[in-house]
Amino acid sequence: MYSEKVMDHFSNPRNVGEIDNPSGVGTVGNAKCGDIMRMYLDIDENQVIRECKFKTFGCGAAIATSSMATELVKGKTVQEALQVTNKAVMEALDGLPPVKVHCSLLAEQAIHAALWDYAKKNNIVIEGLSEPVDDIEELTEDED
């Protein structure tokens, strides 16, 4: 059963779309379930995320976690956005069913992938950020 917040973010997702000339774009997917999530960031000269948008192909939980993740990183610094975890996304949505936890991992990894792209484009190192994995499944296999 989904929480009211999950249903709201699925039915009325925030920040859907693309950003023209984004500072960073991250695309992640899960081969097992078929979810694909792309996150766009617009980051200012002070490393604050001005705008965050997403495009997700996936289930309702994938759309809801994408929507919530954009809300959680908007207005944050790059370093603060890096601290947004899948658990923070789940908590902000008042939880997810266990079989949908991978969607929150996808949201966290999409943020990281977009930050990685931003760092590469600007030749900077973001403390604590590592290169994204190709498939989120690699992260979730250990949790099965």
Number of C-alpha atoms within 10 A of each C-alpha: 8 15 12 12 15 26 17 15 20 20 12 13 18 20 21 18 14 16 18 9 10 18 20 24 25 21 24 25 24 21 12 9 12 11 20 23 25 24 31 31 29 21 22 13 6 8 13 19 21 14 20 29 23 27 18 23 13 16 15 18 23 26 30 27 32 33 27 25 32 26 18 18 22 20 17 18 16 23 15 13 21 19 15 19 19 20 15 17 27 22 11 16 23 13 20 21 12 7 7 17 19 24 30 27 22 29 33 24 28 27 34 28 26 25 29 22 22 24 17 13 11 11 9 10 12 15 9 8 15 12 10 19 13 12 17 22 17 12 14 14 8 7 7 4
